[in-house]
């Protein structure tokens, strides 16, 4: 009797413990590179906030765990024969996280807000294919004439200026996720705070302490909520890579999206199961402000570019699989071979000699060295790269003053053109060379270096009109060649995803299109 009672008690205890474990929320702790400037998708997508925004919002189309496009708020779509009209059918029963109905008109509002010059959204030039987008942005026509409409509550229609081969890819960008008009009209720009924010994605924002954490909880009104297994996601902004690495090793963080390059050998030896390195759609570069002297002289820009030993930076300094960048478009872009500056073929000493000649032609030499400020954001890896660059330039007679600032300040300096040379980066919003090259169109408000070329613009325009893939890629290749001849930027390296993922995290897939959203993950 006592033995039977003991067995029953043991079974009951196991049952109660299992119930207790099942009752506990599944909490995922993720690291991010820095405090995001905003969680507003219209303003923050394309910045360090992008992975967090992807947890909060769902567009017409989303990205699967492998980065491939999947249906989001739209369940189906069709394209007209001329390729200029796209019609999307929304799912039934879509709701905001406050329970309010989400309709096609919310998408119309969101696209108008994106293209409104008063919004000052980043990279609006990506969406110029939409009819009247340029005219709206330049205030030539009212917002209501933007080519996005809602003929009924479940249908969104896009009219395009011309055939655009990559248009569907654009819609998988979090920047065009819907935003809640009913909240923004009341709260204004403060709508994205935890006490007011309303979302439509897998999670909703419930807490935020700057420089500490951003807390998300599962959104019960999300259209695929039953498939979301993580209950709580804590995003932890940690700009110092060494600190982030220590927090991962101690178990505080389950995922970090970067780590100190110097630790790569130790990680491979001691915790190889956590290491995930993959090519991605990004480039690390310096942007040169060609709007003001001395950088309005192409010889100065060319000298700075060819004097950089990219191979030394990637192979000896970083050592984590990143590739040297002698062009701007990453080779991770599907089907595109890319372009490199002609000086790539020269030995490094010969490149240095040519750089000295160019500076001499521009009026600089031993008695009058080129002096300028190089601004970069606080990060140990960035600091090492900037120190290496300064040494390389010193060898050709150029003196760079290194200025270390927080990312938010660097962001403002670049946006307001208050810089000489600045460390910058870009992650392509879709898998196509046009995604990267469009930055340098003359009328793109995010043409950071301020270069203008009618030939480049014409080649980019022609690439959209091409009906054959081979012809289109040839035009884009010629456009990149034209771009590199102007040396508006100094590409340094093509990014790799350099992540650490704890073994208890399941569902992780390495993809060049970025890390998987939290909704695809679960914990053992």
N, C-alpha and C positions, 0 to 999 in steps of 0.2 A: 504494500500500500504506500509506504513512504517513498519507495523507488519510483512508483507510478506518479506520485504527487511531484516528486523532484523532476521527472521528465516533463510533466505537464507545465510546471513552473518554468523550466528551461525554454520550452517551446513558446510559452507566453512572453517570456523576456525577450526572446529573439524577435517575436512578432512586434512587440512594442518598440524595440530598437529600430526595426525596419520601418515602422510607421513614423518614428521620429525622424529618421534620415530622409524618408520620402517627403515629410512635411517641411524640411529645410529648403529654402530657396537655393537654386543653383546660381552661384555668383562667379562671374569671370572678371579678373583684374587685368586690364590691358594698359600698356604704356604707350604714350604718345610723345613726339619729339619736343613739343613746347606747348605753352598755353595758346589755344586757338584764338585768333583775333575776334571771331564771331561764330555762332552756330546757325546763323541765317543762311540757308542753302544758296540763295541768290548772291550773297556776298562772300560766303566762306568756302564754297566748293572750289577746288583747285588750290587750296592752301593746306596747311597742316591740319585744318579742321575736317578735311574731306572724309576720313574714315569714320569719324564720329557722326557727321551729318548723314552718312550712308546708313548708320544704325537708326537714325531718327526719321528718315523720309523715304518715300517710295514714289518714283515717277511713273510715267506711262509704261516705260520699260525699266527693268532692273538688271543687275549683274548676278549671275549665278555664282556659286562658290568657286568656280574655275574662271570667273571673269567674263564668261560668254553671256551675251544678251539673252534675257528671259522675259516673259510677260510680267508686268508689274501691275499698275492700276488698270492697264488695258488688257483685255482678254484676247483681242484680235485686232488686225489692221489690214488695210489694203492700199495699193498704190495705183494711181491712174496710168494709162498707157503712155502718156508723155513724161511720166516721172516727176510731175510738178505738183501733184495733190496727194496728200497722205491723210487717210481717214482712220481714226482709232475708235474702237468700241470699248467703253469702260465696263468693268465688272459690275454686277448688281450689288447693291448694299454697301458701297464704300462709305466709310465714316472717318471723321477726324478723331483724335484721341479724347476729345471732350464729348463724343457721341453725336456730334452734329453731322448731317449728311454731307458727303463730298460729291460734287457734281462736275460736269464738264466745264461749267463756267468758272470754277476754281482754277482750272488750268489756263483758261483764257486770261484771267486776272494775273496769274503768276507770270505768264510770258510777257504780258504788257508791263508788269513791274520790272521784269528783267531788263527789257529794252528801254525803259524810261530813263532819260538822261539824269533825272533827279536821284535815281537809285545808285548810280555810279558803280554798277556791278563790274567785276573783273572779267576780262576776256569775252565781252559781249560780241566781239567780232566773230567768234566761232559760229554765232547764230545769224550772221548776215544772209544766209540763203533764204530765210523766211521773207516773204513778200513785204516790202516797205520797211524792213528792219533798219537799214541805213537811214532812210528818210525820217523814221521815228526818232532815232538816236540823235540826229542832227536838227530835230525840231522843225522839219519841213512839212510834216504831216502829223495829225494827232494820233495818239496811242490807239484809238479805235480803228485805225486803218491798217494796223499790223495784221499780217495774214494768218491769224489764228482765230477760229470761231467755234461756237458750240450750237449747232442747229437743234439739238435737243439735250436733255440732261445727261445722256450717256454717250454722246458722240463729240469727239474733238477733231477738227479738220485743220490741216496746215496747207496753205498755198505758198509755193516757193517761187522765187524770182526766176529760177532756171533749174534744170535737172541737176541734182546734187547726189552723187553716188554714195556718199557716206552719211546721208541725213539720218537714217535710222540709228546709226551708231551714236549720233549726237544725243539722242533721247535717253540713252542709258547713263547720262551725266546727272549727278545729284543737283547740279546748278538749276536744272529745269524741273525739279520736283515741285509739286504744288505747295503754296504757302497759304495760311488761313487769312483771307481778307477780313473776315469778321473779327479777328483778333487784332490784326495790324492796324485797322482803322481806329481802334480804341487805344491801343498801347503804343503805336508808333514803332520806332526803332528798338524800344525796350521789350518788344513782344517775345524775344527769344530768351528771356530770363526764366529761371525755373518756376517762378510763381505765375507766369502768364503764358509760357510757350505751349502751343498746341501743334501736334505732329500727325503724320499719317503712316509712319513706317513701323517696323517691328518693335520699336521702343519709344518711350516718352521720357522727357527730361524731368527729374525730380529733385536734383540737388547739384549745386556747383559752388566750389570754393576756389577762387583763382590761385593758380600755382600749386594746388593741392589735389583736387579730384573733380570729375564730372560724373554724376551718378545717373544711370538710366535704369528704368524698369520696363518690363514687358508691357506692351500696349495691347489691351484686350480687344480693341476695335480694329486692329490690323487685319487686313483681308486674309492673311494666312497665319493667324496667331496660333493655331493648333500645331503648326510645324516648328514653332520657336521653342527651343528647349532651355535656353539660358534665361533665368528669371531676372537677374540683375547684372548690369555691366558697369564696372567702375573704370573709367578712363583716367589715367594718372599722368598728367603732363610732367615730364622730367627732362629738362634740356641738357643736363650734364650726363653724358653717356656712361661715365664710370659709375655714377650713382644709380642709374637705371640698371646697369649690369649687376651691381651688388643687390639691388632689390629683387632682381630675377633669381639670382643664386640663393637668396634667403627664402624664396617662396612667396614674397609679397606680390610679385607680378607673375601672371601666367604667360604673358606674351609681351615682348618688346620688339619694336620695329627697327631698332638700330643698336649697335654696341661698339665699343672702342675697337678700332681695327687691330691694335696691338694685342688684343686678347684672342685673336683668331686661332693661333696655334694651341693655346691652352684649352680653348673650347673644343677643338677637334680632338684633342687627346683625352679630355676629362668628361665632356658631356656632348659627344657627337650626335646623340639622338635628338638634341634640342635645336640643332643648327639647320637653318633653312636659307639657302642662298639661291636666288633665281634672277634672271634678267628681267628688267621691267622697262616701262615706256618713258623713262625720264633721263634728263641730262643735267649735269652739274656744270655751271659755267660762270663767267664774269660778264656782266653787261657794261658796255662802255657808253657814256653819255656823249654822243656825237653832236649834240646841239651846241656845245660850248668848247672853246679852245682849252687845251691843245688837241682835243679829241675830234674836232671837226676836220682834222687832217688825216686822211686814210693811211698815210705813211706811218703815223704814230700808232694807230690802231693795229696795223699790220705788224709793226715791230714788236709790240707787246705780245701779240698772238704767237708769232713764230719763235719767240725766245723762250717759250714754255716747253719744258721737257715733260710731256704728259706721261710717257712711258715710265719715267722715274717716279712720278707721283703715284701711279697705279700699281706698279710692280714692287717698288721698294718702300713706299710710305703707307699705302692702303692695304695691299696684299689680301684682298677679300674677293677677288674675282671681277672687280670692276674693270671696264675696258677703257683705254685712252680714247678721248674724243677729239678727232681732227676734223670732224664735221659737226653739224647740229642735230640732224635727225638720227635717232637711235637705231641701230641695226635690229633691235627687238621688234620694230614695226614690221608687220607681216608683208612679205613679198617685195620689200624695198632694199636695194643694195646700198644706197647712200652715196655721199660725196665726201671727199677729204680735200683739205687745202693742198695745193701743189707742193708746198715746202715740206710736206710729210716725207717726200722722197729724199730729201737732203739729210746728211749726217748732222747731228746736233751742233757741233762746232761751226759748220757751214751756215746753219740757220742763225746762230748767234752773230756771225760776221755780217750776214745780210741785214739783221736787225740793227746793228750799229750803223751800217750804211744808210738805212732808211731814216734813223734818227738824225744823222748828220745832215741829210738832205732837208729834213724838217727844221734844222737850225739848232740841234742839241748836240752836245759833245762834252768832253772833260771839263771845260770851263763853264759850261751851261747845262748841267744835267737836267733831264726831264724829271720834274717832281709832281706828285699827285697823291691823292688820298684813295686808299683801297678800303672800303667799308665791308664788314662781314658780321654775321650774327654769332653770338656767343655759343661756342661749341668747341670742344677740344680738337676734334677732327678738323673743323674749319680752320682753327688757329694754326695747326701744323701745316696745312696746305698753303695758307696765306704766307707763312714764314718762308716756306720753300719757294713760292712765287716771287717774293721780294728778293730773295737771294739770286734767283735766275735773272731777274730784271737788273739787279745791281751789276751783274756781269756784263750788261750791254750799256751801262751808263744811265740807268733810270732808277729813281729813288721813290719807292712807294711808302707812304706813311700809313701804317695799319691802324684802323679804327674799329674797335670791337664794340658792338652795340647789341641790345636785345632785338629779337626778331621783329617785334612790333615796330620799333624805331626804324630798322632797316627797311621794312615794308613801306613805311611812310616816306622815307627818303627816296626810294625808287619810284613810288607812285607820283610824288610831287617833283620829280626830276632834280632833287637836291643831292646830287652825287657826281663823282667823277668816274670811278670804277667801283662796282659793287658785286659781291658774291650773290649769285642768284641760282634758281633752279626752275625746272619746268617738268611737269608730268603730263603727258599727252592725255586729253580727255577722251580720246577714242583712237582706235588702232588704224591709223592712216597717216602717211607723211604730211598730208594737208593740215592735220591737227597741230603739227609743230611749226610748219612754215608760215601758216596764216598770221602768226604773231607779228611778222614783219611787213604785212601789207601797209601801204602808206596811210590808209584811213583807219587802221586799227588803233583804238585809244590805248591799247596796251603794247604798242610798239615802243618798248622801253628805251632802246638806244636812239630812237628818233630818225632812223634811216628811211630814205624814200627812193624808190626806183620804179619808173614807169615800166621798164622791161620786166622786172620781177612781178609787178602787179598783173601785167598782161599774160605772163606765163601761168600764173596761178588761176586767172580767169579762164584761160584756155583749157586747163586741166579739168575743170568742172564740165566743160562742154564736150570733152572727148568721150566717145562711146566705147572705145576699145581700151581694155586695161593696160596693154603694153604701151599704147600711145600716151595714155594719161600718166603713167609712171615716168616715161621719158620726159614729158613736160615738167613734172615735179622735180626730176633730177636736174634739169637745166635751170629751174628756178633756184634750187639750193646752190648750184654752182655760182649763179649770179649773186646770191646773198653772201656767200663766203668771200667773194672777191672784194666786198665792201668792208669786211672784218668788223661788223657791228658788235660782235660778242667774241669772247675767248672760251670756246668749249674746253672743258678740262677732262671730264670722264662721263661715261654713260653709266647710269645708276644700275645697281643690282639691289634686289630686295635682300636685306641682310637682317634676318629675324631670328629670334630665339622663341621657341614654343615649348612649353612644359609638356612632358609626356602625358599628363592627365587630360590635356586638351585634345578632343577628337573632332574629326571632320575637316581638319586643315588641308587645303590644297594650295600648292605653290603655283602661282600664275604670273606672267609678265604684266597682267592688268591690275595687279595689286593684291593686298591681303584680303582674305574672305571676310565678309560681314559677320558680326556676332551671331546673327540668326541662323547661320549654317553650322555653328559649333555646338559642342556639348562637352561635359566633363565626366570622366570615369567616376 
